Amino acid sequence: MRAATPPARKGRKYDDVLEGARTVFLAQGFEGASVDDIARTAGVSKATLYSYFGDKRMLFLEVAKAECCRQVNEAEGKIGPEVSLKHALTIAAVTLVEFFTSEFYLRMFRVVVAESERFPELGRQFYETGPKMARERMVEYLTEAEARGEVQIDDKALAADLFGEMCRADLFNQMLFGIASKVTQAQKDRIINGAVAMFLARYCTGADKKT
């Protein structure tokens, strides 16, 4: 599978700007965050910030894209042709569950939902650099797995979507709505194992179906 494309790295100041923006966006939201606050938190001048990013929207999207790319690339780095279907799905499920229940994702998700009505382009681009990208990588993997005779799937995009939604389960909603502030590893494992088992039962054609 091809790796997700991270934002171009342009040196320490670029990374400082991204980290400063991440901190401010999560604390103040998209609309509430000011370029002055981001520059001050990053320890750079506004001129330096604007030399990397033309506007605040571009900066927000780069923050989101950087994190999504990191998650996808770390998971794909652990998956190769020698890795069994069940193990590969487990790696993917662990990555998704950890991401969905992370403070970063929950806060970023709330920001996008809160601002997408006023800034629909923001929501669209966030979707393309997050959920859509993850789906595309999953479809690529499933296509390769089908070529190896491990699965049989007519609608791979739907299968990828279903797997992602199973990895959310109710735990994501509880954290999103503030019902639960922390989750245990046992709660995460329940979702991870359940999502993998359901997916194998539906689509697997090889030995992993029986495991």
C-alpha positions in Angstrom: 0.0 0.0 0.0 1.2 3.5 -0.7 1.9 5.7 2.3 -0.3 8.7 3.1 1.3 11.9 2.0 2.2 14.1 5.0 2.5 17.9 4.8 5.8 19.0 3.3 8.3 19.6 6.1 10.2 22.9 5.8 12.3 22.9 8.9 12.0 23.5 12.6 9.9 26.7 12.4 7.4 25.0 10.2 7.0 22.2 12.8 6.8 24.9 15.6 4.0 26.6 13.7 2.0 23.3 13.3 2.4 22.5 17.0 1.5 26.0 18.1 -1.6 25.9 15.9 -2.6 22.5 17.2 -2.5 23.8 20.7 -4.5 26.9 20.0 -7.1 25.3 17.7 -7.9 22.7 20.3 -8.2 25.2 23.1 -10.1 28.0 21.2 -11.8 26.4 18.2 -11.3 27.5 14.6 -13.1 30.8 14.7 -11.8 31.7 18.2 -8.2 31.0 17.3 -6.3 34.1 16.2 -3.1 34.2 14.1 -1.5 36.3 16.8 -2.2 33.6 19.4 -0.9 30.9 17.1 2.3 32.8 16.3 2.9 33.6 20.0 2.3 30.0 21.1 4.6 28.8 18.3 7.3 31.3 19.2 7.5 32.7 15.7 6.6 36.0 14.1 3.4 36.5 12.1 5.6 37.0 9.0 7.1 33.6 9.5 3.7 32.0 10.0 2.4 33.6 6.8 5.5 32.5 4.9 4.3 28.9 5.4 0.5 29.3 5.4 -1.6 31.7 3.4 -4.5 31.7 5.8 -5.8 30.2 9.0 -7.9 27.6 7.1 -4.9 26.2 5.4 -3.1 25.9 8.8 -6.0 24.1 10.4 -6.2 21.6 7.6 -2.4 21.0 7.8 -2.7 20.3 11.5 -5.5 17.7 10.9 -3.7 16.2 7.9 -0.4 15.8 9.7 -2.1 13.8 12.5 -4.2 11.7 10.1 -1.2 10.9 8.0 0.9 9.9 11.0 -1.8 7.5 12.2 -2.2 5.9 8.7 1.5 5.6 8.1 2.2 4.1 11.5 -0.4 1.4 10.9 0.6 0.6 7.4 4.2 0.4 8.4 3.2 -2.7 10.5 1.3 -4.4 7.8 3.0 -6.3 5.0 2.1 -9.3 2.7 3.5 -11.7 5.4 1.0 -10.4 8.0 -2.2 -12.4 8.3 -5.5 -10.9 7.6 -6.6 -11.1 11.2 -3.4 -9.5 12.5 -3.7 -6.7 9.9 -7.3 -6.0 10.8 -6.3 -6.0 14.5 -3.6 -3.4 13.8 -6.0 -1.3 11.9 -8.7 -1.6 14.6 -6.2 -0.7 17.4 -5.1 2.4 15.4 -8.7 3.5 14.8 -10.0 2.9 18.3 -7.0 4.7 19.8 -7.4 7.6 17.4 -11.2 7.9 17.9 -10.8 8.0 21.7 -7.9 10.4 21.7 -8.3 13.9 23.1 -6.8 15.2 19.8 -9.4 13.6 17.6 -12.4 14.3 19.9 -11.5 18.0 20.1 -10.7 18.3 16.4 -13.9 16.6 15.5 -15.9 19.0 17.7 -14.2 22.0 16.0 -15.0 20.7 12.5 -18.6 20.0 13.3 -19.0 23.4 15.0 -17.5 25.4 12.2 -18.6 23.4 9.1 -21.9 25.2 8.7 -20.2 28.5 8.4 -17.2 27.1 6.6 -18.4 24.2 4.5 -15.1 24.0 2.6 -13.4 23.4 5.9 -15.6 20.4 6.6 -15.1 19.0 3.1 -11.4 19.2 3.1 -11.1 17.8 6.6 -13.2 14.8 5.4 -10.9 14.3 2.4 -7.7 14.4 4.5 -9.2 12.2 7.3 -12.1 9.7 6.8 -11.8 9.6 3.0 -8.1 9.0 3.1 -8.4 6.2 5.7 -11.2 4.6 3.5 -9.0 4.7 0.4 -6.1 3.0 2.2 -8.4 0.3 3.6 -9.9 -0.3 0.1 -6.4 -0.7 -1.3 -5.6 -3.3 1.4 -8.8 -5.2 0.8 -8.1 -5.3 -2.9 -4.7 -6.8 -2.2 -6.2 -9.3 0.3 -8.8 -10.4 -2.2 -6.1 -11.0 -4.8 -4.4 -13.3 -2.3 -7.7 -15.2 -1.8 -8.2 -14.0 1.8 -11.5 -12.1 1.3 -14.4 -11.8 -1.1 -15.9 -8.4 -1.1 -18.2 -6.9 -3.8 -18.3 -3.4 -2.3 -14.9 -2.7 -0.7 -15.7 1.0 0.0 -18.8 0.0 2.0 -16.8 -2.8 3.8 -14.1 -0.2 4.8 -16.8 2.2 6.0 -18.5 -0.6 8.1 -15.2 -1.5 9.7 -14.5 2.1 10.6 -17.9 2.5 12.1 -17.6 -0.7 14.1 -14.3 0.7 15.6 -16.3 3.7 16.8 -19.1 1.7 18.4 -20.7 3.4 21.4 -17.5 4.3 23.1 -16.8 7.2 20.7 -20.3 8.6 21.3 -19.9 8.4 25.1 -16.7 10.4 25.0 -17.9 12.8 22.3 -20.9 13.8 24.4 -19.0 13.9 27.7 -20.7 10.9 29.2 -17.3 9.2 29.7 -14.1 11.0 30.1 -11.8 8.0 30.2 -11.9 4.5 28.9 -10.2 1.4 30.0 -8.1 -0.9 27.9 -10.7 -3.6 28.4 -13.3 -1.4 26.8 -11.1 -0.7 23.9 -10.2 -4.4 23.5 -13.9 -5.3 23.4 -14.5 -3.1 20.4 -11.3 -4.1 18.7 -11.9 -7.8 19.0 -15.6 -7.5 18.1 -14.9 -5.4 15.0 -12.3 -7.8 13.7 -14.5 -10.9 14.5 -17.5 -9.4 12.7 -15.5 -8.4 9.7 -13.9 -11.8 9.4 -17.2 -13.6 9.7 -18.7 -11.5 6.9 -15.9 -11.3 4.4 -13.1 -13.8 5.1 -12.7 -16.8 2.8 -9.4 -18.2 4.2 -8.1 -19.8 7.4 -8.6 -16.6 9.5 -12.4 -17.1 9.3 -12.1 -19.9 11.8 -9.9 -18.2 14.2 
